[in-house]
Amino acid sequence: MWMILVILAVIAAGILAFFTLPYSVTRAQFAKTVTEQMAASPVSSASDDIFTSDDIQELPEPVRKYFEYSGYIGTPKMSYMKAAFKDVDFIMSPDKPAIRIDYTQYNFVHEPVRLAYIDTSMYGIPFEGFDSYVDGHGGMKGVLGKIIPLFHQTGEAMNRACLVTFLSESLVMPNAALQDYITWEAVDATHAKATITYKGISASGIFTFSDRGQLLTFTTEDRSVISADGTVQQVAWSALFDDYKTIGGIKQPTHLQAVWNYEQGDLIYFDGSSFTIEYHPY
């Protein structure tokens, strides 16, 4: 009996040592894809590649006010951004409790590209997620214990979901809002409609602003709930932006929430209030 206990103890120790190793295939894949997109980002030859009033003159009034209120005019245009969230309250499905995750994402301007890495644990076992949207293809991957694939969702619904998520964040990385793949329509003094088109797929949503020009919400009907088992459910979706602070001369929201607007009530499944944004100019 004692020999069996020793063997079990050795196996348990080996598993624990594996979980604590810093290397992760999923994290390495995320880092590799980020590096490839950085290399693909164009380098501007202009020494004055900054946001100007001319850049925004054709945009709807509330979007122009947002650029001005936030302080982007006169600052360098970004090639990509990195957002790093700590201790986000995250709900994977309505019937499961929230968990705490660290969430790192990169958004690129040259093409609508979005990459995100989720790092957390479930019952003491590492859990990683890799969300990707590259070349018009979206993916959502979950890995348990660094090697056990739990799900890997792809397909047309995922492509559109990733595309509209990129659109929802385009004003946080506002050089994206000026690209040809996004078009704008005036609605009224505090609302503007945006449509993003890429690789034959389009998605739209409404941005809502305060009278001063603060971005408050983004809402869309073009994003589906895609469960780990592949089930697709069409549900209205919103992104909420709040708690503006001046960081590096730019007024930025520091509290972001993602919400499924179910008929029975809203579900805030991503609630992040501790994060940093880094802009990388051309």
SVG drawing of the C-alpha trace seen along z (x, -y; Angstrom):
<svg xmlns="http://www.w3.org/2000/svg" viewBox="-37 -71 47 73">
<polyline fill="none" stroke="black" stroke-width="0.4" points="0.0,0.0 2.8,-2.4 4.3,-1.9 1.0,-2.9 0.9,-6.0 4.4,-6.9 3.6,-6.5 0.5,-8.6 2.5,-11.3 5.1,-11.3 2.4,-11.6 0.7,-14.4 4.0,-16.2 4.7,-15.8 1.4,-17.2 1.8,-20.1 5.3,-20.8 3.9,-20.8 1.1,-23.3 3.7,-25.7 6.0,-25.6 6.0,-29.0 5.9,-27.7 2.5,-27.4 1.7,-26.3 -1.3,-28.6 0.6,-31.6 3.4,-31.0 0.9,-30.8 -0.6,-34.1 2.8,-35.7 3.8,-34.4 0.7,-35.7 1.1,-39.1 4.7,-39.3 3.6,-38.4 1.0,-41.2 3.5,-43.7 5.8,-42.8 3.0,-43.2 2.0,-46.7 3.1,-49.4 5.7,-52.0 4.7,-55.6 7.3,-57.7 5.6,-60.9 7.1,-62.7 3.8,-64.5 1.4,-61.5 -0.9,-62.9 -4.6,-63.3 -5.8,-66.5 -9.2,-68.3 -9.2,-67.5 -9.1,-63.8 -12.5,-64.0 -14.4,-66.6 -16.5,-64.0 -17.4,-62.1 -20.8,-62.5 -20.9,-65.3 -20.8,-63.2 -17.8,-61.3 -16.0,-64.5 -16.8,-65.7 -15.4,-62.5 -12.0,-63.0 -11.9,-66.6 -13.1,-65.8 -10.6,-62.9 -7.7,-65.0 -6.6,-62.9 -6.2,-65.9 -2.5,-66.7 -1.4,-63.3 0.3,-60.5 -1.8,-58.1 -1.4,-54.6 -0.5,-51.4 -1.8,-49.1 -2.8,-49.1 -2.2,-46.8 -4.8,-46.6 -4.0,-44.6 -6.7,-43.8 -6.2,-42.4 -8.8,-40.6 -11.7,-40.9 -15.0,-39.4 -15.8,-37.0 -18.8,-34.7 -18.4,-32.0 -22.1,-31.1 -25.2,-32.3 -25.5,-29.1 -21.9,-29.4 -20.5,-31.7 -18.0,-34.5 -14.3,-33.8 -11.4,-36.2 -9.2,-36.4 -6.3,-38.4 -6.9,-39.5 -4.4,-40.8 -5.4,-42.0 -3.9,-43.6 -5.9,-45.4 -4.2,-46.4 -5.1,-49.2 -3.7,-48.0 -6.4,-45.4 -9.1,-44.7 -7.1,-42.2 -7.8,-41.4 -5.9,-39.0 -6.7,-38.3 -5.2,-35.9 -7.1,-34.8 -5.2,-33.6 -7.0,-32.1 -7.5,-28.8 -10.5,-26.6 -10.5,-24.5 -6.7,-25.2 -6.0,-24.0 -4.7,-26.6 -7.2,-27.6 -6.2,-29.6 -8.2,-31.2 -7.1,-32.5 -9.5,-34.7 -8.3,-35.6 -9.5,-37.5 -7.0,-37.4 -7.6,-37.6 -11.4,-37.6 -11.3,-34.3 -12.4,-34.4 -11.6,-31.8 -12.3,-31.1 -10.1,-28.5 -10.1,-27.2 -7.4,-25.0 -7.3,-23.4 -4.2,-22.4 -2.1,-23.8 -2.7,-20.7 -6.4,-19.7 -8.5,-21.4 -12.0,-22.2 -13.3,-24.0 -12.2,-25.7 -15.1,-27.5 -14.8,-28.8 -17.2,-29.6 -19.2,-32.3 -21.0,-33.3 -17.6,-33.6 -16.2,-35.6 -19.0,-38.2 -18.8,-38.2 -15.1,-39.0 -15.5,-41.6 -18.2,-43.5 -16.2,-43.2 -13.3,-45.0 -15.8,-47.7 -17.0,-48.2 -13.4,-49.0 -12.5,-51.1 -12.9,-54.5 -10.6,-53.3 -8.0,-52.9 -9.4,-55.8 -7.1,-55.5 -9.2,-52.4 -12.3,-54.6 -10.7,-56.5 -9.9,-53.5 -11.8,-52.6 -13.1,-49.3 -15.4,-51.4 -18.1,-53.7 -20.2,-56.2 -23.7,-57.5 -25.1,-60.4 -28.1,-59.6 -28.5,-62.5 -26.5,-64.8 -25.5,-61.9 -25.7,-58.8 -23.8,-57.6 -24.0,-54.3 -20.9,-52.5 -20.5,-49.7 -17.4,-47.6 -16.9,-45.5 -14.0,-43.0 -13.5,-39.8 -17.1,-39.9 -18.7,-40.2 -20.4,-43.3 -21.5,-44.2 -23.0,-47.4 -23.7,-49.0 -24.8,-52.3 -22.4,-54.3 -23.9,-56.6 -22.1,-59.6 -22.7,-62.2 -23.3,-65.8 -19.6,-66.6 -18.3,-63.9 -17.7,-61.0 -18.2,-57.5 -20.8,-55.8 -22.0,-52.6 -21.9,-50.5 -24.9,-48.3 -25.4,-45.8 -27.7,-43.0 -24.8,-41.4 -23.1,-39.4 -24.2,-35.9 -23.6,-34.0 -21.4,-31.1 -21.2,-28.5 -18.4,-26.1 -20.4,-23.3 -20.9,-25.3 -24.5,-26.4 -25.3,-29.8 -27.9,-32.1 -28.7,-35.5 -28.7,-38.1 -28.3,-41.8 -24.9,-42.8 -23.5,-46.0 -20.2,-47.4 -20.2,-50.0 -17.4,-52.7 -17.2,-54.6 -15.0,-56.3 -12.9,-58.5 -9.5,-59.6 -6.7,-61.6 -3.8,-59.3 -0.9,-60.5 -2.9,-63.6 -5.8,-61.4 -9.1,-61.1 -9.7,-57.3 -12.5,-55.1 -11.1,-53.0 -14.1,-50.8 -15.2,-48.5 -18.1,-46.1 -19.5,-43.6 -23.1,-42.8 -25.5,-40.2 -28.9,-41.9 -31.1,-38.8 -34.8,-39.2 -35.0,-38.0 -32.4,-40.6 -28.9,-41.9 -25.9,-39.7 -22.6,-41.6 -20.2,-38.8 -17.0,-40.9 -16.4,-43.6 -12.9,-45.2 -11.9,-48.2 -8.2,-47.6 -6.4,-47.9 -3.9,-49.9 -3.8,-50.9 -0.6,-51.4 -0.6,-53.0 2.1,-52.2 2.5,-54.8 3.6,-54.1"/>
</svg>
